[in-house]
């Protein structure tokens, strides 16, 4: 999670989203990126080295500040790999609704690690409503 250092202009956010999606797909990173009212929530999944390199790049990016690594765990299976073809940008109310439906579906799997992540994402989404 982090706070944006830039104005929330649509062009600025589109540029950031486009670059994030391109880099994450290139590096076999799956996950989600959500922006709301100056805050980002990003979930990164992949090989440990790839995720660490991506996180380190994000950590020095001057477009945001107050970066907090909330959860850093090994998982047996990616949570968002099958969601919207890997890495997705959530930027509209319909996409939030689709993500909510996906999270509810995941809850039925009753995976404790996945449920911790789902709770974090759901709490962030609730602030959007």
N, CA and C atoms as an extended XYZ file, in Angstrom:
387
Properties=species:S:1:pos:R:3:atomname:S:1:resname:S:1:resid:I:1 pbc="F F F"
N         0.851       -1.162        0.000 N   UNK     1
C         0.000        0.000        0.000 CA  UNK     1
C         0.901        1.231        0.000 C   UNK     1
N         0.410        2.311       -0.607 N   UNK     2
C         1.177        3.547       -0.625 CA  UNK     2
C         0.263        4.728       -0.906 C   UNK     2
N         0.810        5.915       -0.692 N   UNK     3
C         0.117        7.165       -0.998 CA  UNK     3
C         0.720        7.746       -2.267 C   UNK     3
N        -0.122        8.316       -3.106 N   UNK     4
C         0.352        8.918       -4.347 CA  UNK     4
C         1.029       10.253       -4.073 C   UNK     4
N         2.097       10.531       -4.793 N   UNK     5
C         2.775       11.831       -4.749 CA  UNK     5
C         2.294       12.744       -5.863 C   UNK     5
N         1.422       12.239       -6.712 N   UNK     6
C         0.989       12.979       -7.890 CA  UNK     6
C        -0.489       13.301       -7.793 C   UNK     6
N        -0.900       14.228       -8.634 N   UNK     7
C        -2.323       14.514       -8.713 CA  UNK     7
C        -3.022       13.271       -9.252 C   UNK     7
N        -4.269       13.123       -8.918 N   UNK     8
C        -5.018       11.959       -9.360 CA  UNK     8
C        -5.590       12.117      -10.748 C   UNK     8
N        -4.872       12.832      -11.631 N   UNK     9
C        -5.395       13.038      -12.976 CA  UNK     9
C        -5.511       11.702      -13.697 C   UNK     9
N        -6.530       11.591      -14.516 N   UNK    10
C        -6.798       10.357      -15.235 CA  UNK    10
C        -5.613        9.948      -16.111 C   UNK    10
N        -4.980       10.909      -16.786 N   UNK    11
C        -3.835       10.593      -17.647 CA  UNK    11
C        -2.668       10.036      -16.841 C   UNK    11
N        -2.405       10.622      -15.681 N   UNK    12
C        -1.310       10.165      -14.828 CA  UNK    12
C        -1.558        8.735      -14.373 C   UNK    12
N        -2.774        8.463      -13.927 N   UNK    13
C        -3.114        7.128      -13.434 CA  UNK    13
C        -3.088        6.106      -14.565 C   UNK    13
N        -3.616        6.476      -15.739 N   UNK    14
C        -3.589        5.558      -16.891 CA  UNK    14
C        -2.160        5.201      -17.265 C   UNK    14
N        -1.267        6.185      -17.239 N   UNK    15
C         0.132        5.944      -17.575 CA  UNK    15
C         0.767        4.977      -16.575 C   UNK    15
N         0.520        5.202      -15.293 N   UNK    16
C         1.060        4.322      -14.262 CA  UNK    16
C         0.508        2.910      -14.416 C   UNK    16
N        -0.797        2.792      -14.616 N   UNK    17
C        -1.424        1.482      -14.786 CA  UNK    17
C        -0.847        0.746      -15.983 C   UNK    17
N        -0.694        1.457      -17.088 N   UNK    18
C        -0.185        0.845      -18.306 CA  UNK    18
C         1.226        0.301      -18.088 C   UNK    18
N         2.066        1.085      -17.461 N   UNK    19
C         3.445        0.668      -17.205 CA  UNK    19
C         3.486       -0.510      -16.227 C   UNK    19
N         2.665       -0.461      -15.183 N   UNK    20
C         2.640       -1.547      -14.197 CA  UNK    20
C         2.208       -2.857      -14.849 C   UNK    20
N         1.151       -2.794      -15.636 N   UNK    21
C         0.651       -4.018      -16.271 CA  UNK    21
C         1.695       -4.595      -17.232 C   UNK    21
N         2.308       -3.736      -18.036 N   UNK    22
C         3.324       -4.182      -18.995 CA  UNK    22
C         4.492       -4.853      -18.265 C   UNK    22
N         5.014       -4.183      -17.227 N   UNK    23
C         6.157       -4.731      -16.488 CA  UNK    23
C         5.806       -6.026      -15.764 C   UNK    23
N         4.626       -6.067      -15.160 N   UNK    24
C         4.257       -7.256      -14.412 CA  UNK    24
C         4.006       -8.447      -15.322 C   UNK    24
N         3.391       -8.228      -16.457 N   UNK    25
C         3.202       -9.332      -17.399 CA  UNK    25
C         4.544       -9.827      -17.927 C   UNK    25
N         5.444       -8.886      -18.225 N   UNK    26
C         6.774       -9.238      -18.736 CA  UNK    26
C         7.558      -10.068      -17.709 C   UNK    26
N         7.348       -9.770      -16.434 N   UNK    27
C         8.084      -10.449      -15.361 CA  UNK    27
C         7.301      -11.598      -14.727 C   UNK    27
N         6.227      -12.025      -15.389 N   UNK    28
C         5.382      -13.123      -14.906 CA  UNK    28
C         4.867      -12.860      -13.490 C   UNK    28
N         4.463      -11.625      -13.255 N   UNK    29
C         3.878      -11.225      -11.982 CA  UNK    29
C         2.363      -11.152      -12.178 C   UNK    29
N         1.630      -11.828      -11.330 N   UNK    30
C         0.179      -11.690      -11.345 CA  UNK    30
C        -0.226      -10.879      -10.120 C   UNK    30
N        -1.498      -10.470      -10.071 N   UNK    31
C        -1.964       -9.698       -8.933 CA  UNK    31
C        -2.968       -8.651       -9.349 C   UNK    31
N        -3.120       -7.640       -8.503 N   UNK    32
C        -4.049       -6.544       -8.775 CA  UNK    32
C        -3.419       -5.224       -8.349 C   UNK    32
N        -3.892       -4.147       -8.946 N   UNK    33
C        -3.505       -2.789       -8.565 CA  UNK    33
C        -4.781       -1.968       -8.495 C   UNK    33
N        -5.029       -1.381       -7.319 N   UNK    34
C        -6.221       -0.565       -7.104 CA  UNK    34
C        -5.773        0.830       -6.674 C   UNK    34
N        -6.386        1.857       -7.263 N   UNK    35
C        -6.136        3.249       -6.881 CA  UNK    35
C        -7.445        3.862       -6.415 C   UNK    35
N        -7.399        4.554       -5.284 N   UNK    36
C        -8.588        5.248       -4.804 CA  UNK    36
C        -8.178        6.429       -3.928 C   UNK    36
N        -8.637        7.603       -4.315 N   UNK    37
C        -8.449        8.833       -3.527 CA  UNK    37
C        -7.019        8.998       -3.020 C   UNK    37
N        -6.068        8.846       -3.934 N   UNK    38
C        -4.675        9.097       -3.583 CA  UNK    38
C        -3.947        7.933       -2.943 C   UNK    38
N        -4.569        6.771       -2.887 N   UNK    39
C        -3.941        5.601       -2.277 CA  UNK    39
C        -3.897        4.441       -3.269 C   UNK    39
N        -2.838        3.651       -3.178 N   UNK    40
C        -2.675        2.459       -3.997 CA  UNK    40
C        -2.677        1.220       -3.108 C   UNK    40
N        -3.273        0.175       -3.618 N   UNK    41
C        -3.147       -1.154       -3.034 CA  UNK    41
C        -2.718       -2.057       -4.177 C   UNK    41
N        -1.596       -2.725       -3.999 N   UNK    42
C        -1.113       -3.618       -5.038 CA  UNK    42
C        -0.767       -4.960       -4.425 C   UNK    42
N        -1.204       -6.011       -5.096 N   UNK    43
C        -0.855       -7.377       -4.723 CA  UNK    43
C         0.034       -7.915       -5.833 C   UNK    43
N         1.184       -8.449       -5.454 N   UNK    44
C         2.128       -9.028       -6.412 CA  UNK    44
C         2.302      -10.503       -6.104 C   UNK    44
N         2.210      -11.333       -7.137 N   UNK    45
C         2.408      -12.770       -6.984 CA  UNK    45
C         3.377      -13.236       -8.063 C   UNK    45
N         4.244      -14.147       -7.697 N   UNK    46
C         5.180      -14.699       -8.660 CA  UNK    46
C         6.344      -15.345       -7.945 C   UNK    46
N         7.391      -15.640       -8.715 N   UNK    47
C         8.596      -16.189       -8.090 CA  UNK    47
C         9.174      -15.142       -7.141 C   UNK    47
N         9.732      -15.602       -6.046 N   UNK    48
C        10.216      -14.712       -4.996 CA  UNK    48
C        11.160      -13.645       -5.550 C   UNK    48
N        12.140      -14.044       -6.358 N   UNK    49
C        13.102      -13.078       -6.904 CA  UNK    49
C        12.412      -12.025       -7.763 C   UNK    49
N        11.451      -12.457       -8.596 N   UNK    50
C        10.741      -11.520       -9.466 CA  UNK    50
C         9.894      -10.536       -8.657 C   UNK    50
N         9.209      -11.050       -7.644 N   UNK    51
C         8.386      -10.182       -6.798 CA  UNK    51
C         9.268       -9.215       -6.026 C   UNK    51
N        10.377       -9.700       -5.475 N   UNK    52
C        11.285       -8.828       -4.716 CA  UNK    52
C        11.861       -7.714       -5.596 C   UNK    52
N        12.281       -8.060       -6.816 N   UNK    53
C        12.802       -7.044       -7.734 CA  UNK    53
C        11.737       -6.005       -8.064 C   UNK    53
N        10.518       -6.470       -8.303 N   UNK    54
C         9.419       -5.556       -8.613 CA  UNK    54
C         9.131       -4.659       -7.423 C   UNK    54
N         9.062       -5.238       -6.234 N   UNK    55
C         8.805       -4.444       -5.024 CA  UNK    55
C         9.911       -3.413       -4.814 C   UNK    55
N        11.158       -3.807       -4.987 N   UNK    56
C        12.280       -2.874       -4.795 CA  UNK    56
C        12.214       -1.716       -5.791 C   UNK    56
N        11.788       -2.003       -7.014 N   UNK    57
C        11.609       -0.942       -8.012 CA  UNK    57
C        10.487        0.007       -7.579 C   UNK    57
N         9.408       -0.557       -7.078 N   UNK    58
C         8.286        0.253       -6.602 CA  UNK    58
C         8.709        1.109       -5.412 C   UNK    58
N         9.505        0.539       -4.529 N   UNK    59
C         9.904        1.235       -3.296 CA  UNK    59
C        10.691        2.513       -3.558 C   UNK    59
N        11.404        2.582       -4.678 N   UNK    60
C        12.188        3.785       -4.978 CA  UNK    60
C        11.514        4.699       -5.997 C   UNK    60
N        10.317        4.335       -6.421 N   UNK    61
C         9.561        5.134       -7.384 CA  UNK    61
C         9.058        6.401       -6.690 C   UNK    61
N         9.399        7.542       -7.245 N   UNK    62
C         9.062        8.822       -6.605 CA  UNK    62
C         7.604        9.234       -6.810 C   UNK    62
N         6.844        8.451       -7.545 N   UNK    63
C         5.440        8.793       -7.761 CA  UNK    63
C         4.560        8.485       -6.552 C   UNK    63
N         5.150        7.805       -5.552 N   UNK    64
C         4.378        7.548       -4.344 CA  UNK    64
C         5.289        7.492       -3.123 C   UNK    64
N         4.672        7.520       -1.956 N   UNK    65
C         5.411        7.571       -0.684 CA  UNK    65
C         4.663        6.730        0.349 C   UNK    65
N         5.237        6.640        1.535 N   UNK    66
C         4.623        5.885        2.646 CA  UNK    66
C         4.276        4.463        2.223 C   UNK    66
N         5.239        3.815        1.617 N   UNK    67
C         5.030        2.452        1.132 CA  UNK    67
C         5.060        1.494        2.318 C   UNK    67
N         4.022        0.667        2.394 N   UNK    68
C         3.910       -0.304        3.476 CA  UNK    68
C         3.742       -1.687        2.864 C   UNK    68
N         4.630       -2.598        3.238 N   UNK    69
C         4.476       -3.996        2.830 CA  UNK    69
C         3.606       -4.645        3.903 C   UNK    69
N         2.391       -4.981        3.543 N   UNK    70
C         1.421       -5.476        4.513 CA  UNK    70
C         1.578       -6.969        4.761 C   UNK    70
N         1.681       -7.730        3.694 N   UNK    71
C         1.809       -9.183        3.802 CA  UNK    71
C         2.936       -9.622        2.871 C   UNK    71
N         3.824      -10.463        3.391 N   UNK    72
C         4.905      -11.017        2.574 CA  UNK    72
C         5.012      -12.492        2.921 C   UNK    72
N         4.350      -13.330        2.146 N   UNK    73
C         4.288      -14.749        2.455 CA  UNK    73
C         4.493      -15.586        1.202 C   UNK    73
N         4.917      -16.830        1.425 N   UNK    74
C         4.994      -17.803        0.338 CA  UNK    74
C         3.632      -18.473        0.224 C   UNK    74
N         3.182      -18.644       -0.995 N   UNK    75
C         1.913      -19.330       -1.224 CA  UNK    75
C         2.139      -20.463       -2.209 C   UNK    75
N         1.322      -21.503       -2.086 N   UNK    76
C         1.458      -22.656       -2.976 CA  UNK    76
C         0.875      -22.371       -4.350 C   UNK    76
N        -0.178      -21.585       -4.380 N   UNK    77
C        -0.851      -21.289       -5.640 CA  UNK    77
C        -1.210      -19.810       -5.672 C   UNK    77
N        -1.037      -19.191       -6.821 N   UNK    78
C        -1.378      -17.777       -6.954 CA  UNK    78
C        -2.875      -17.573       -6.772 C   UNK    78
N        -3.219      -16.448       -6.184 N   UNK    79
C        -4.613      -16.131       -5.908 CA  UNK    79
C        -5.260      -15.422       -7.091 C   UNK    79
N        -4.504      -14.551       -7.756 N   UNK    80
C        -5.074      -13.728       -8.828 CA  UNK    80
C        -4.650      -14.150      -10.230 C   UNK    80
N        -3.952      -15.250      -10.362 N   UNK    81
C        -3.457      -15.687      -11.676 CA  UNK    81
C        -4.593      -15.906      -12.675 C   UNK    81
N        -5.711      -16.432      -12.195 N   UNK    82
C        -6.834      -16.718      -13.085 CA  UNK    82
C        -7.801      -15.550      -13.199 C   UNK    82
N        -7.553      -14.480      -12.452 N   UNK    83
C        -8.461      -13.339      -12.474 CA  UNK    83
C        -8.046      -12.378      -13.587 C   UNK    83
N        -8.910      -12.197      -14.566 N   UNK    84
C        -8.683      -11.227      -15.639 CA  UNK    84
C        -7.323      -11.410      -16.312 C   UNK    84
N        -6.961      -12.649      -16.574 N   UNK    85
C        -5.729      -12.988      -17.308 CA  UNK    85
C        -4.458      -12.552      -16.580 C   UNK    85
N        -4.389      -12.709      -15.286 N   UNK    86
C        -3.150      -12.451      -14.571 CA  UNK    86
C        -3.148      -11.169      -13.796 C   UNK    86
N        -2.530      -10.134      -14.328 N   UNK    87
C        -2.432       -8.870      -13.604 CA  UNK    87
C        -3.509       -7.923      -14.102 C   UNK    87
N        -4.285       -7.379      -13.180 N   UNK    88
C        -5.375       -6.500      -13.585 CA  UNK    88
C        -5.321       -5.172      -12.862 C   UNK    88
N        -5.834       -4.167      -13.524 N   UNK    89
C        -5.958       -2.831      -12.981 CA  UNK    89
C        -7.431       -2.617      -12.675 C   UNK    89
N        -7.728       -2.305      -11.440 N   UNK    90
C        -9.112       -2.083      -11.040 CA  UNK    90
C        -9.329       -0.573      -10.972 C   UNK    90
N       -10.173       -0.060      -11.905 N   UNK    91
C       -10.307        1.391      -11.994 CA  UNK    91
C       -11.739        1.874      -12.220 C   UNK    91
N       -12.724        0.972      -12.161 N   UNK    92
C       -14.102        1.406      -12.335 CA  UNK    92
C       -14.997        0.626      -11.375 C   UNK    92
N       -16.204        1.142      -11.144 N   UNK    93
C       -17.097        0.478      -10.202 CA  UNK    93
C       -17.476       -0.923      -10.681 C   UNK    93
N       -17.620       -1.117      -11.990 N   UNK    94
C       -17.952       -2.460      -12.481 CA  UNK    94
C       -16.780       -3.421      -12.251 C   UNK    94
N       -15.552       -2.928      -12.386 N   UNK    95
C       -14.386       -3.780      -12.123 CA  UNK    95
C       -14.272       -4.098      -10.634 C   UNK    95
N       -14.653       -3.140       -9.760 N   UNK    96
C       -14.670       -3.422       -8.324 CA  UNK    96
C       -15.692       -4.518       -8.021 C   UNK    96
N       -16.841       -4.452       -8.678 N   UNK    97
C       -17.882       -5.454       -8.475 CA  UNK    97
C       -17.406       -6.830       -8.940 C   UNK    97
N       -16.743       -6.875      -10.096 N   UNK    98
C       -16.192       -8.140      -10.594 CA  UNK    98
C       -15.151       -8.694       -9.619 C   UNK    98
N       -14.310       -7.823       -9.091 N   UNK    99
C       -13.298       -8.253       -8.136 CA  UNK    99
C       -13.969       -8.784       -6.875 C   UNK    99
N       -15.001       -8.113       -6.394 N   UNK   100
C       -15.734       -8.593       -5.224 CA  UNK   100
C       -16.305       -9.986       -5.458 C   UNK   100
N       -16.873      -10.206       -6.633 N   UNK   101
C       -17.425      -11.518       -6.964 CA  UNK   101
C       -16.321      -12.575       -6.963 C   UNK   101
N       -15.163      -12.230       -7.522 N   UNK   102
C       -14.039      -13.162       -7.548 CA  UNK   102
C       -13.572      -13.470       -6.122 C   UNK   102
N       -13.483      -12.444       -5.277 N   UNK   103
C       -13.047      -12.651       -3.895 CA  UNK   103
C       -14.029      -13.531       -3.134 C   UNK   103
N       -15.319      -13.317       -3.359 N   UNK   104
C       -16.316      -14.172       -2.711 CA  UNK   104
C       -16.186      -15.614       -3.162 C   UNK   104
N       -15.898      -15.805       -4.451 N   UNK   105
C       -15.686      -17.147       -4.964 CA  UNK   105
C       -14.465      -17.793       -4.308 C   UNK   105
N       -13.393      -17.020       -4.139 N   UNK   106
C       -12.182      -17.541       -3.515 CA  UNK   106
C       -12.408      -17.941       -2.064 C   UNK   106
N       -13.255      -17.194       -1.372 N   UNK   107
C       -13.521      -17.494        0.035 CA  UNK   107
C       -14.038      -18.910        0.214 C   UNK   107
N       -14.780      -19.391       -0.748 N   UNK   108
C       -15.325      -20.743       -0.654 CA  UNK   108
C       -14.242      -21.813       -0.652 C   UNK   108
N       -13.056      -21.472       -1.125 N   UNK   109
C       -11.945      -22.420       -1.104 CA  UNK   109
C       -11.402      -22.610        0.309 C   UNK   109
N       -11.713      -21.680        1.197 N   UNK   110
C       -11.329      -21.738        2.608 CA  UNK   110
C        -9.824      -21.914        2.800 C   UNK   110
N        -9.043      -21.159        2.044 N   UNK   111
C        -7.596      -21.144        2.174 CA  UNK   111
C        -7.238      -20.004        3.123 C   UNK   111
N        -6.628      -20.312        4.264 N   UNK   112
C        -6.372      -19.299        5.289 CA  UNK   112
C        -5.498      -18.158        4.783 C   UNK   112
N        -4.468      -18.479        4.028 N   UNK   113
C        -3.585      -17.433        3.505 CA  UNK   113
C        -4.353      -16.552        2.524 C   UNK   113
N        -5.090      -17.187        1.630 N   UNK   114
C        -5.882      -16.420        0.667 CA  UNK   114
C        -6.899      -15.556        1.395 C   UNK   114
N        -7.509      -16.079        2.442 N   UNK   115
C        -8.521      -15.314        3.169 CA  UNK   115
C        -7.947      -14.077        3.853 C   UNK   115
N        -6.703      -14.141        4.335 N   UNK   116
C        -6.056      -12.942        4.908 CA  UNK   116
C        -5.917      -11.860        3.843 C   UNK   116
N        -5.467      -12.258        2.675 N   UNK   117
C        -5.287      -11.323        1.572 CA  UNK   117
C        -6.633      -10.774        1.106 C   UNK   117
N        -7.615      -11.642        1.010 N   UNK   118
C        -8.954      -11.234        0.588 CA  UNK   118
C        -9.516      -10.197        1.551 C   UNK   118
N        -9.345      -10.417        2.849 N   UNK   119
C        -9.837       -9.466        3.853 CA  UNK   119
C        -9.179       -8.103        3.672 C   UNK   119
N        -7.869       -8.084        3.415 N   UNK   120
C        -7.168       -6.823        3.206 CA  UNK   120
C        -7.713       -6.094        1.975 C   UNK   120
N        -7.882       -6.807        0.880 N   UNK   121
C        -8.386       -6.201       -0.352 CA  UNK   121
C        -9.819       -5.713       -0.141 C   UNK   121
N       -10.636       -6.521        0.518 N   UNK   122
C       -12.026       -6.118        0.764 CA  UNK   122
C       -12.107       -4.858        1.622 C   UNK   122
N       -11.251       -4.774        2.636 N   UNK   123
C       -11.242       -3.566        3.475 CA  UNK   123
C       -10.864       -2.330        2.664 C   UNK   123
N        -9.919       -2.468        1.770 N   UNK   124
C        -9.524       -1.348        0.920 CA  UNK   124
C       -10.683       -0.964       -0.006 C   UNK   124
N       -11.342       -1.961       -0.593 N   UNK   125
C       -12.455       -1.710       -1.498 CA  UNK   125
C       -13.608       -1.041       -0.768 C   UNK   125
N       -13.844       -1.420        0.493 N   UNK   126
C       -14.948       -0.812        1.256 CA  UNK   126
C       -14.796        0.698        1.373 C   UNK   126
N       -13.553        1.168        1.377 N   UNK   127
C       -13.332        2.622        1.465 CA  UNK   127
C       -13.714        3.324        0.168 C   UNK   127
N       -13.873        2.539       -0.891 N   UNK   128
C       -14.201        3.117       -2.198 CA  UNK   128
C       -15.673        3.375       -2.343 C   UNK   128
N       -16.482        2.432       -1.800 N   UNK   129
C       -17.919        2.482       -1.930 CA  UNK   129
C       -18.528        3.809       -1.832 C   UNK   129
